[in-house]
């Protein structure tokens, strides 16, 4: 098996040579790719820096002429990502091991994020004990703290790097787990306020012989689901909880970006879309709510989460966005709308009960939807058992077709 080692072989050449030697002692072959620009590499890599920058659509000479190391790292990261996915598609790499500070971490994790779920990915980084979301993204990257700076070999760095090699060896040599690999893999989205609906739907889908991954609609959850769909892992979606769209529109903290609700349509897989928790936008503790929203309808979900009710105007925009994204879908798509509330807080007598806001959402959906998208209204609350059952059954019917 082959391990991909992306990095800078001028400033970190000694350390990469150490990693390479340890991996080879374990019986692995290494493919080393150099993106350094400061000095010549300390040993000859398998993929030169010239080839890395060519893969990024430029040349080493152009990068050197700019004399901008930050730009060089950005371009080098793009080149390494392109090389990594090309090697993987050719069956030439089975794991990725990187190391470095901010530049090395940017380079290494860029290559890792290009690869699909399940390929072992370990990044030994000086930044691993801090905020690493920008490096990890939605991929299964193992961040390992280097403890000391990666600058020479000493009793600490050699132990950390040795542990990283043994971790990689363990991942590569571990027996595959395929207990449910024959089942069709589906995705569902859930929030606390839509749990009864999604739990029932999941149970029905699993009883039909499918496997269901439930994603918490907290921004990262939606991003991860969209990534899994684009990787071809997911064959159908029960997208009950589209609340992340509200955070993206209004400015909450749980946005999944403007490409949320697009992957299933692009891949042409069956999707059931509902409007779960579009009655709310998420913020942190009450004192973190932006001043411009302080006069709005707010609800302290707990000491760390404050919810803000969406308005009719915002729901009108959300309805249009959902409709247009559904219209663009290449596969079977249905939107199912619960007429008696879209979250646990949106019911008669509950804090977010605002029929006019939901009516704006409903009317906007109907106005903008194409006839090719199946639209269903149910005289139910989203958490009524009959609603969850109907959504799951509709997805099962699409999958059978």
N, C-alpha and C positions, 0 to 999 in steps of 0.2 A: 504493500500500500504506500501511497505517496502523500507527503505532507507539504503543503505550500507555505513558504516562509517569505512574506512580503515585508519590506522595510528599507532602511537606509544603511547600506553596507560600507559607508565611509565612517560615519560617527558611531555606528553600532555593529561594525563588522566583527570585532572580537567576540562580542556576545552572541551574534548569530552563528559564528563558527562553532561556538560552544554548544548552542542548541542543536546544530546540525550533527555534530559528533555524537551527542547523546541519543538523538533520534536514530542515527545509523546503527548505533550499538544495540538499539531495540529492534533492529531489523527493518526499519522504514527507509524509504528513499525520499530525499528532500528536493524540492524544486524551489530554488531561491530567486527572488525577483527584487532587483535593486532600484530604488527611487531616490537615491541620494544625489545631491547636486553640489556639495561643498568641496569634497576631495575625491580622489580615485577610490574605488572600493578596496577594502583590505584583502578580499579574496574574490576570485572570479565567480559571479553569480551565473545561474542557468539562464536567466532572462535579464538582459542588460538594461540600464537606465534609458539608453537610446530606444529600446523596444517598448519600454513602459510609456514613454512620452509619445511615441508613435501611436500606441494603442489609444491614447487620449486625444489623438487628432492634431498633434503638434510635433515639434522636434526638440531635442535636448538643447540645441544651439539657441533656438528662440527663447526657451525658458531661461537659459543662462544670461542672455542679453538683457532680459527684463530686470535682473538682479533683485528679484522680489521672492524671498524664500517662502512667504505665506502663499503666494500664487503658485509657486513650484509644488508645494505640498498639496494644494487643491487639485492641480492638474495631475500630479502623480497618483493621487488617490483615485481619480477617475480612470486612469490607465490601469492601475492594479485591479480595480473592480471589473473592468472589461476583460483583462487577462484571466482573472479568477473564474469568471463564468464560462469563458471559452474553454479553459482547461477542464472544468467540471463537466461540461457538455460532451467533451471528448473522452470522459472517463479517466482522466489523468490525475486528478487530485481527490483525496478522500478526507482530508482535514486541513485546517488552517491554524497556524500558530504565529502570533505576532508579539512584538514587544516595543516599548518606547515611551517617550514622554508625550507631550501634546501632539507633536508632528507624527511620531511613530504610531500613536494610537489612532490618529486620523487616517493614516495610510492603511494600517492593518485592518481596522474595523470597516473601512470602505470596501475592501475585498470581501470581508465576511458577510456584510449586509447584502452583497450581490448574490450570495449563495442561498439555496433553499433550506427550509427547516430540516433538521436532523443531521446535517453535516457538522462534525465536531469543529468548534470554533473557540479558541482560547486566546485572550489578549492580556498579556502581562503589561500592566500600565502603572505609571506613577500617579495617574488620576483615578484609579479604580475605587478609592475610598470616598470619592465625592459624587457629584451629579453626573451620571453617565448616560442619560437618556439619548443625547445627541449622537453618542457613539454606538449604543446598542440598537436603538430604533425599535423595531418589532421582531428582531431576529433572536435566535437562541445563542447569544454570544456569552461566553463565560468570561467575566472581567476578574482578573487576578491582580491584587495589589503587589507592586514590586517591593514595597517597604522602603528600600533605599533607591536613589536614582540609578538608572541603568547606565553606569559609567565605570566600565572596568569590571573585572571578576574579583569578588571577595567572598568571605564566608557567608554573607547574607545573600548576595545576588546569586551565587552558584546554587544555594539551597532552593531559593525561589524558582529559578529557572529549571532546576532538576525536577522539582515538584510539578512544574508546568508540563514538562516532557512526559512524566509518568502519568499525569492526568490525561494527556492526549493519547498515550499508549493504551490506557484503560478504556477510553471511549472507543478507540478504533478496534480493539480486540474484544470488546464486549459482545456477547451473542445478541443477534437481532431479536427484537420483541415484535411479533406480528400476530398477537392474539386476536385482534379485530380487523386485520388488514383486508379481509374479504368483504367487510361491510361497507356500504355506501356512506361516505362521510358528509355530514350536513353541519351547518352553522346556525346558531340562533343568538339573538341579542337580548340582554336582560338588564334591568335596573331593579333596585329594591321595590320600587312602586309598580313594577310589572311582573314580579316574581310568580304569583299564582298562575298567570296566563302562560308564561314561558315554561314553567315547571310541568304543567299539564301537557303542553304541546310537546315538550321533550320526551316525556314518558310515552306518549302515543307514538311518536316517531321511532323511538327505540323498540317499542313493542312490535313495530312493523318490520324490524330487522335491520334498522339503520343505526349508525353511531352519530351522536350529536355533540359538537363542541359548543359550549355556551360562552359567549364573550360579554364581559361586563362593560356596559356602554359608558366608559369613563375617558374617552379620547384614545388612550392607548389600546383599549379593547377593540374599538372600531377600526383603528389603523391595522391592528394585527389581523383581524378577520379579513379585511380587504386584501392584505398581503397574502394570506393563505388562499384566498379565492384566485388571485392573480397567479399564484404558483400552481394552480390546477389541482389543489388538494380537496376542494370543497365542490360537491355536486348539487347542492341546493341550499337555499337560505330561508330561514324563518326570521325575517328582520322585523320583529315586533317592536323593538325599542329604538327609534330613530332620533332620540333626544339630543345626540351629539350635534345634529344639524342646527338646533336652537343655540347651542353654545357658540358654534362657528358664526352664526348670523349676528347674535347680539353681543358677543364678547365675553362669554363665560370661560371657565377654566378647564372644561372637559371637551374641547373641540377635537374632532378627528380630522380636521382639514376639509378643504372644499371638494376633495375627491371621494368623500364618504358617500355611499350609495351608488357607486359607479362600477365596481369590479364585477359584480354578478351580471350586470347588463352587458358589459364588454365581453365577458366569457360565455355569455349565452346560456347560463344555467338557470333553472327555475327559481323564482324568488317570490315570497309572500311578504309584502310590505304593510306595516301598520304605522300608527302615529303615536306609539307608546312614549309617554313622558315628554311629549312636545309642549306640554303645559309649563315646563320649567327650564330655567337656566341656572347653572351651578356656579357658586362662589365659595370661598373659604369661610372662616369665622365671620360673624356679622360685621365686625369692624373693618373687614377687607373689602366689603362691597363698595364699588366706586360711588363717589358722591352723587353722580348724576342719576343713580338708581335708588338712592335712599328713600325717596317718596313712593317707590313702587310697592306692589304687593309682595312682601318677603315672608319667608317661613324658615325658622331655624330647625333644620332636619336633625342636627346634633350640634355639639359645640364647635365642630370643625367644618360643617357644611351648611351653607345658607342657600336656599332655593328662592328664585324669583319667578313669579308668574309671567308667562308670555302674554302679550296683548293681542287684540284682534288684528292690528296692523302687522305685527310680526308673524302671526299665524297665516295671514294672507300671503306673505312672502314665502313662508315655509311650504305652504300648499303648492305654490307654483314651482318651487325648486324640486319637490318630490315628484310632481307630475312630469316635469321635463326630463328628469333623470330616468323615470320609469318609461317614458315614451321612447327613450334612446336604447332601451334594452333589446338585445338580440334573442333572448329566450323568453319562455312563458313567464308572465308577470301579472300578479294580482295585488290590488290595494284593498285592504279590508278595514273598514272604518266603524269603530264602536260609537254609537250615537249617545250613550249615557256616561261617557267619561273616558279619559285616555290615560289615567294613572290612579293610584290609590288616593292621591290628594285631590283628584278631580272627580268628585262625586257629590251628589246632593248632601249638603251639610258639612263638607270638607273644605279646608282652607282655600283650595285653588278652583273651586267650582265656579265656572264662568262660561255659561252656555254660549254667549255671544262670541267669545274668542274661539271656541271650538267650531261654531257655525262659520266663522271666517275661514278657518282651515278647510272645512268640508267644501264650502262653495268654491274656494280657490282650486282645490283638487279637481272638482268636477268641471270647472271652466277650462283648465289647461290640459286635462288628460286626453290622450289619443284614444280612439275607439279600439285600438289594438290592445290596450291594457284593460284587463278585467277589473271592474270596480264594483265592490260589494259593500253595502251598508247593513249593519246588524243592530237591532233594537236592544242592545246589551251594553254593559260596562266592559272595559277591556279585561278585567279580572274575573268576569263571570265564566264559569267552566265551559259553557256552550261556545263562548267566543274562542278560547284557546283550542278547543276541539275542532272547531270549524277551520281555523288557520292551519292546524296540523294536517287535517284531512285534505284540504286544498293542495298543500304541498305534496302529499302522498299521491294524489291524483295526477299532478303535473309530472312527478317522477315516473309514474306508470306509463304515461303517454310518451 
